[in-house]
């Protein structure tokens, strides 16, 4: 078993021995001179021997201090080298976690531009509807859906989550013109989604109680939107994600009403990692990219 003195005191000794001056050691370590003197005293008491001679305002290493100082400095150099390698390896890989919907409907289509702008860095996208444990360190940052307010996290609001029914123009031509109540009889994609009842009730439709209607159940909005494009029914979708398909005529919105349940997408990073260069670069790119595409005022 190693009998290592407190590393905080050893660190102070190494700096003081290297500078030959308690004041300069204190400046390097961001401490007061009194705190440096106190740490040296604790270390000497722990070792049972003096490491410095006090000669007025000057200090000098004792024989014990002279023997220990170069070995301690080499040990700290080795520790610094080991962690420098870890930092370098960590800086080369950015791992981002987000939901299947956000990944498939927006981020995966644009992540290449970030990669091209930072070719020295590998980017791994973890698309899952499970909330990533950012404190474990396996994921650097996340884009989460929710109302915000996660403890220990720094967050940026990216996008309000709103929704409205969409379908293919061919589907609308077969079944339209429509009023909101017609959606109760038409094939609904993912009818178990609570967005359906919320939107319909806001549209003034009396939604019957009971289990959801039978229908195709898909695990992400990206899949639901593509099913709607294929004419399989009506999907409840977020207009931001499908604005290009709407503009190019693959989807259509039969109603102006857009609803929300107060959720949004957020960029989330632990407070302890917010200033890492790779995370700062990704955050800046993400906010700029989504700000350019997001409707003004959203």
Secondary structure, DSSP 8 states (H G I E B T S, - for coil): ------HHHHHHHHHHHHHT-HHHHHHHHT--HHHHHHHHHHHHHHHTS-SEEEETTEEEE-HHHHHHHHHHHHHHHHHHHHHHHHHHHHHTEEEEEE-HHHIIIIIHHHHHHHHHHTTTSEEEEEE-SS---GGGSS-SEEEEEES---TTEEEEEEEEEEEEEEB-HHHHHHH-S--GGGGGTS-BTTTTSHHHHHHHHHTT-----SS-------SSHHHHHHHHHTTS-BEEE-GGGGHHHHHTTS-B-S----EEEEEEEEEEEEGGGTT-HHHHHHHHHHHHHHHHHS-TT-
